[in-house]
Amino acid sequence: MTVILVDKNIKVFVANGTHWHEGETAIIGGSPENITNIGYDLVAGKFAVDGKMVDVCALNPGESVFVESVETVEFDNLTVGRISLKNSRIRMGLTLDSPTYQPGHTTKIYFRLTNISKAIIDLEAGQKYATVIFEQLSEEPDSPYDGAFQKEFSFKGLADYKSEYLHQIQSLEGKVKDIESLEKSIYANALAILAVFVAVFTLLNINISMANASASVIDFLIFNLSTVGGVSALALLLSGILDKRKYSKSLWWIPGICLVALVAIGVFLWATK
């Protein structure tokens, strides 16, 4: 069972930070002005950007940054610290990730901000983005905190997220490429079907009209070869642009035969004049 501590308790922590004694909860470098009714508003000191600690940061949509507090907090063996994003920052489009600070931990407070909005969010040192809420345990744990981040007064860096999730990233990139390829294939198939319909209806309509006009066999051949060759060449050209894997170059024999036949008819007509 835990109890959330209120402003009168937190005032003691700030006062303890002025004359700090090891083993007591203290907010070192804190200010009474930052005390709320159930928490303490942390002041941003630095931002971890590309391996450097900077005073300002422009956070693009989807990007994250670690924030280091100005204050150092020592938690006694009965006190836990939970970090919460301020309401005003939630409405800006920020989210927050943070560990639970355990009893016995002495450290600056570090938390990660992520921009989930569609706009760039400017972050500045001296601003307040998060609140630490203190909870008191019913009894001390057998083993107070003594982990790798004990007495972290300067940022110890990030884990290698990329190497941990590289295979997942590559898998996702492969799936994206597969989807893009499928999209192109769908467009290519749609164009091919459209070309077939255009060719069929054109051939039917014009052939019926030519039959009614008693056109010659040569006229029928010229028109049909021209239509089939032109439509098939256009369909293959567009399909090849959209999906190069789908259509083999060998299919160009269709417009090729039509062209050769048209040239042969042209030569025949010229020779028989």
C-alpha distance (Angstrom), angle and dihedral (degrees) to the residues before:
residue distance angle dihedral
M1 . . .
T2 3.80 . .
V3 3.79 134.0 .
I4 3.81 122.9 -147.9
L5 3.78 110.1 -128.3
V6 3.81 120.5 -131.9
D7 3.78 136.6 -144.6
K8 3.82 96.4 -78.4
N9 3.81 89.7 57.2
I10 3.80 93.0 45.1
K11 3.82 90.9 52.2
V12 3.79 86.9 60.9
F13 3.84 90.1 52.1
V14 3.82 90.8 53.1
A15 3.79 90.4 47.8
N16 3.80 89.7 48.8
G17 3.79 88.5 55.4
T18 3.79 90.6 61.1
H19 3.79 92.4 56.0
W20 3.78 100.3 21.7
H21 3.79 121.9 -164.0
E22 3.79 120.0 -175.2
G23 3.78 114.8 -107.4
E24 3.80 98.0 32.5
T25 3.78 126.9 98.0
A26 3.80 107.5 -101.5
I27 3.80 138.0 166.9
I28 3.79 102.3 -146.1
G29 3.80 113.2 -157.2
G30 3.79 90.8 11.9
S31 3.78 129.2 142.2
P32 3.84 129.3 -142.3
E33 3.83 87.9 -133.6
N34 3.81 89.9 69.9
I35 3.80 95.3 56.3
T36 3.81 115.4 111.3
N37 3.78 127.9 -171.1
I38 3.84 92.8 -89.5
G39 3.79 104.9 10.9
Y40 3.78 151.7 16.1
D41 3.82 122.9 -101.2
L42 3.80 108.3 -131.6
V43 3.80 119.4 -138.7
A44 3.80 115.6 -133.2
G45 3.79 111.1 -123.0
K46 3.81 106.2 171.9
F47 3.81 141.1 -2.5
A48 3.80 123.6 -139.3
V49 3.82 106.7 -128.8
D50 3.83 123.1 165.3
G51 3.79 92.9 -22.8
K52 3.81 94.0 -48.8
M53 3.80 132.7 100.0
V54 3.81 110.1 -127.2
D55 3.80 136.6 178.6
V56 3.81 97.5 -133.5
C57 3.77 133.5 34.2
A58 3.82 134.3 -175.6
L59 3.80 104.7 -148.5
N60 3.81 111.9 -155.4
P61 3.82 121.6 -151.8
G62 3.80 109.3 -73.1
E63 3.82 94.4 13.4
S64 3.82 126.3 122.5
V65 3.79 133.7 -155.1
F66 3.80 134.9 -174.9
V67 3.80 116.2 -123.5
E68 3.81 124.6 -151.3
S69 3.80 118.0 -154.3
V70 3.78 124.1 -130.9
E71 3.79 88.9 -134.5
T72 3.78 127.2 75.2
V73 3.79 114.3 -146.5
E74 3.77 126.9 -158.3
F75 3.78 114.1 -163.7
D76 3.78 116.9 -155.4
N77 3.79 120.1 -137.8
L78 3.82 92.9 -88.4
T79 3.81 100.0 45.6
V80 3.80 131.6 86.5
G81 3.82 126.4 -170.1
R82 3.80 124.4 -147.1
I83 3.81 120.2 -172.2
S84 3.80 118.2 -140.3
L85 3.81 130.0 -175.3
K86 3.79 114.7 -117.7
N87 3.80 115.0 -110.6
S88 3.80 93.0 -121.4
R89 3.82 90.2 56.1
I90 3.80 92.9 48.9
R91 3.79 87.9 57.1
M92 3.81 90.2 51.5
G93 3.81 88.8 61.6
L94 3.81 101.0 -99.0
T95 3.80 128.6 135.4
L96 3.80 126.4 -165.1
D97 3.80 134.7 -143.4
S98 3.77 121.9 -172.3
P99 3.79 141.6 152.1
T100 3.78 122.5 -113.1
Y101 3.79 106.0 -103.9
Q102 3.78 107.2 -128.6
P103 3.80 132.4 -142.6
G104 3.80 111.5 -79.4
H105 3.83 95.0 24.0
T106 3.81 117.6 135.8
T107 3.80 113.6 -170.5
K108 3.74 150.1 112.8
I109 3.79 108.6 -89.4
Y110 3.80 116.1 -103.9
F111 3.78 125.7 -170.8
R112 3.81 136.3 162.1
L113 3.79 122.9 -121.2
T114 3.80 120.8 -160.4
N115 3.78 125.9 -167.2
I116 3.82 109.0 -134.8
S117 3.80 94.2 167.3
K118 3.81 127.1 95.5
A119 3.81 93.6 -116.8
I120 3.80 135.8 70.7
I121 3.82 112.0 -97.9
D122 3.81 118.0 -152.6
L123 3.81 115.4 -143.1
E124 3.80 122.8 -162.6
A125 3.78 136.4 -171.8
G126 3.79 112.3 -109.2
Q127 3.80 93.1 38.9
K128 3.80 124.9 114.4
Y129 3.79 117.3 -123.2
A130 3.79 104.6 152.5
T131 3.79 142.6 32.8
V132 3.78 126.4 -143.8
I133 3.79 113.5 -141.1
F134 3.80 116.2 -158.8
E135 3.78 121.0 -144.1
Q136 3.78 125.4 -172.9
L137 3.81 121.7 -142.8
S138 3.80 123.8 -137.0
E139 3.82 89.7 -123.2
E140 3.79 140.4 1.6
P141 3.82 118.4 -88.8
D142 3.79 117.7 -118.5
S143 3.81 90.3 -119.1
P144 3.84 118.1 36.8
Y145 3.80 116.4 -158.2
D146 3.80 115.9 -66.8
G147 3.80 102.3 153.0
A148 3.79 136.7 136.2
F149 3.81 93.4 -76.8
Q150 3.81 97.3 51.9
K151 3.81 110.7 134.0
E152 3.81 93.4 7.2
F153 3.78 100.7 172.5
S154 3.81 94.2 156.7
F155 3.79 126.1 37.3
K156 3.81 112.0 -86.8
G157 3.78 94.5 -159.0
L158 3.77 139.1 -115.1
A159 3.77 132.4 -61.7
D160 3.80 116.9 -109.9
Y161 3.80 96.7 -96.3
K162 3.80 92.4 169.0
S163 3.79 96.2 59.9
E164 3.80 91.0 44.7
Y165 3.78 94.1 53.1
L166 3.81 101.0 25.3
H167 3.81 94.5 112.3
Q168 3.80 90.1 50.4
I169 3.81 91.0 49.3
Q170 3.80 91.4 49.5
S171 3.80 90.3 47.5
L172 3.79 91.1 52.1
E173 3.81 91.4 47.5
G174 3.81 88.8 51.9
K175 3.80 91.3 50.7
V176 3.81 90.7 49.7
K177 3.81 89.8 53.1
D178 3.81 90.4 48.1
I179 3.80 90.5 52.1
E180 3.80 91.4 48.3
S181 3.81 90.0 49.4
L182 3.81 91.0 48.5
E183 3.79 90.1 50.1
K184 3.81 91.3 52.8
S185 3.79 90.5 46.7
I186 3.80 91.2 52.9
Y187 3.81 90.9 51.0
A188 3.79 90.5 47.6
N189 3.81 92.4 50.5
A190 3.79 91.2 46.9
L191 3.80 90.6 52.5
A192 3.79 91.8 48.2
I193 3.82 92.0 51.1
L194 3.80 90.7 46.2
A195 3.80 90.5 50.6
V196 3.81 91.2 51.3
F197 3.81 91.9 51.2
V198 3.80 91.8 46.7
A199 3.78 91.4 49.6
V200 3.83 94.5 46.2
F201 3.80 95.6 48.2
T202 3.79 92.5 42.6
L203 3.80 92.3 50.1
L204 3.80 92.9 46.7
N205 3.78 95.8 47.5
I206 3.78 97.1 43.5
N207 3.82 94.7 41.2
I208 3.79 90.7 52.2
S209 3.80 89.8 49.2
M210 3.82 92.1 47.9
A211 3.79 91.4 47.6
N212 3.78 90.4 53.3
A213 3.80 88.7 49.7
S214 3.82 90.9 50.2
A215 3.81 93.5 -120.5
S216 3.81 118.7 -173.6
V217 3.80 124.5 -104.3
I218 3.79 89.5 -110.2
D219 3.82 90.6 56.0
F220 3.82 90.1 50.0
L221 3.80 91.2 50.7
I222 3.80 94.5 46.8
F223 3.79 93.4 49.1
N224 3.82 96.3 44.2
L225 3.80 94.7 44.5
S226 3.81 91.3 47.3
T227 3.82 92.7 49.0
V228 3.80 96.4 45.1
G229 3.80 93.4 43.6
G230 3.80 94.9 46.4
V231 3.82 96.7 45.2
S232 3.81 93.6 44.8
A233 3.82 92.0 48.0
L234 3.84 91.2 50.3
A235 3.81 92.2 46.9
L236 3.82 92.5 49.0
L237 3.80 92.4 46.4
L238 3.82 94.1 51.5
S239 3.79 93.0 41.5
G240 3.79 91.4 50.3
I241 3.81 90.6 52.7
L242 3.82 93.0 49.4
D243 3.79 100.2 38.1
K244 3.79 116.3 12.0
R245 3.80 93.0 179.0
K246 3.78 95.1 55.7
Y247 3.79 101.8 59.9
S248 3.79 122.9 49.5
K249 3.78 121.1 -143.9
S250 3.81 87.0 -124.4
L251 3.81 89.6 74.9
W252 3.78 89.1 70.4
W253 3.82 86.2 83.9
I254 3.81 87.2 85.9
P255 3.82 97.5 66.2
G256 3.81 88.2 31.5
I257 3.82 93.2 60.8
C258 3.81 90.2 45.4
L259 3.80 90.5 52.8
V260 3.79 93.2 47.8
A261 3.82 90.5 48.4
L262 3.82 91.4 50.3
V263 3.81 91.0 50.0
A264 3.82 90.0 49.1
I265 3.82 90.9 51.1
G266 3.80 90.1 48.2
V267 3.82 91.2 51.7
F268 3.81 91.0 46.5
L269 3.82 92.2 51.1
W270 3.80 91.4 47.5
A271 3.83 92.5 48.2
T272 3.81 93.5 49.8
K273 3.81 96.0 51.3
